[in-house]
Amino acid sequence: MEEARSGCCGGKKRSWHDQETVRQLVVRLNRIEGQVRGIRRMIEEDVYCDDVLNQISSVRSAINGVARLLLEKHMKHCLREQLLEGGDEAVDEALKTIFRLIR
């Protein structure tokens, strides 16, 4: 499976994503983008508040799905690689990220 390599924060950290993961993330984000545009349109058209709130809930769920997929790949690939190289600070970084996601 071909992998894409792109730089990440700080220069030394690398992000590895296979093309299927990139495709899945882009498809999900495109769908979310459309949902957000739909919410704006609903507000502009004075759609009933409860209906707008339901759409907002759907967007939150979709964003959480993107975050879960990315977190899973990060932990299985990036974090694993850092730990194998002796980067114990990777656990602290992962914990900070997880805590930020669940607040």
Secondary structure as UniProt FT lines:
FT   STRAND          3..7
FT   TURN            9..12
FT   STRAND          14..18
FT   HELIX           19..44
FT   TURN            45..46
FT   HELIX           49..73
FT   HELIX           74..79
FT   HELIX           80..84
FT   TURN            85..86
FT   HELIX           89..102
//
